[in-house]
Amino acid sequence: MIAAATAKPARFEAIVVHSLSRFFRDHVELALYERKLKKSGVKLVSITQQTGDDTSGELARSMFALFDEYQSKENAKHTLRAMQENARQGFWNGSKPPFGYCTVAVEHGSGKGGTKKKLAIDEAEAVLVRKVFHLYLNGLDGETMGAKNIAAHFNAAGVLVRGQRWSRNRVHRILTETAYMGTYLFNQVNVRTGTVKPREEWIPMTVPAIVPAELFEAVASLRHERSPEVTPPRVVTSPTLLTGLLRCANCGASMTLITGKGGKYRYYKCNTRIAQHARACSTPALPMEKLDAKVLEALADKVLAPQRLKALLSELKGQLKQAREERADGLRELRKELAELDTAIERLYEAVEKGLLPMDDTLASRAAKLKNRREALLRDIDGAKQAGETPLDLLSPATMDAFARVMRKRLLDPSSGLPKRYLHELVSEITFDGEVIRMQGRNAALLAAAAGKKMGTARVPTSSIGWGG
């Protein structure tokens, strides 16, 4: 409309609106566009707010615009407050529900009749949500799968997401949506500016969980590990066993796969020698198959030896006892703050009930902040409790023996397609100086794997020493 009005020649002489607020509710924008129209000879006419074209008319239009802007902001503030309270009570505010959910009408319990909406699981879509988490965490046929691979997998199978093809962004949104573990976060983004609001303004809503919280957290940890800032993409996607782990012990450079005879032979070679010249480093190239086999054999025979694992377990249980004592101190502090907060909230409500304080906007905002802080404390307390549930509690000598046997079989079986996955979870670095191969890893990963947990997210003492040999 503006383009048509400012074209040369203009297509019409005036723009007629019911009120100036129908044109713009921002007095600055109204003035700018009115001036733009005036230059093109097009008038802005309000049916209900008629003004003249003189100076007093301009002043009146400015006053109308300021009042409309103020009224708009007040309405938005009251609407948002009502929506926030609606969310705190667990009701859905009317936007499109996340994939995997639908809305159902329920009685809102106000005693005035009527219904509101809540989220419910749409099982037809929830099956795909669970599949996305499973594929990201476990891969398919021994191959690691990222968001792009998962989208391609569904598209190849002809599976659609609400009538549309899958994309990497769609998969990423599913993997990061906290609603799937039972907590939807309302009021995260300022809809006018698109910026993220302070965390204390977010409203957590309890919704039916589609995946267990443990699975969601495991996937979140894996996403962090695969992040380009943490792990280069080539390490995640490369089929080469030692990519990202193998380094030259003499110069510290990484060792890369090279080929010879048209791809017939494959070697690990120091990057310093590749980038400069053969005399820049003394570490020779080593056949890929030979080095891969030696690394897997050493991991199976030495690192996963039952006696070594049992000794490691005994040592870490001592560390665990100390960690639990420190955690108990932290829990006591959190519970103390929670008790003080409950007392403050109770006194605030009591003062309002007795008429000592008016329930105005300032007091309502203070009460909301106290309530949000209380919910945050409850989450921290719950997290501290769960942190005490470590895989070490699940381990026994018999479990360690069984774990060592199964892992040895999987590592030495190339047809399983799993050696790389296990190697990268158990080993943090491998060095080669031309004669000796040394491996290093963390004890936490070994024990978490033995307990049947996802190794990168298991709750074990983070101060545990590493293994090497």
ABEGO torsion letter per residue (X at the ends): XAAAAABOBBABABBBBABAAAABABAAAAAAAAAAAAAAGBBBBBAABBBBABAAAAAAAAAAAAAAAAAAAAAAAAAAAAAAAAAAAGBBAGBBBBBGBBBBBBBAGAGAEEBBBBBBBBAAAAAAAAAAAAAAAAEBGGBBBBAAAAAAAAAAAGBBBGGBBBBAAAAAAAAABAAAAGBBBBGABBAAAGBBBBAAABBBBBBBBABBAAAAAAAAAAAAAABAAABBAAAAABABAABGABBBAAAGBBBBBBBBGGGABBBBBBAAAAABBAAABABBBBBAAAAAAAAAAAAAAAAABAAAAAAAAAAAAAAAAAAAAAAAAAAAAAAAAAAAAAAAAAAAAAAAAAGABBBBAAAAAAAAAAAAAAAAAAAAAAAAAAAABBAAAABBAAAAAAAAAAAAAAAABAAAGAAAAAAAAABABBBBAGABBBBBBBAAAAAAAAAGBBAAABBBBAABBBBBX
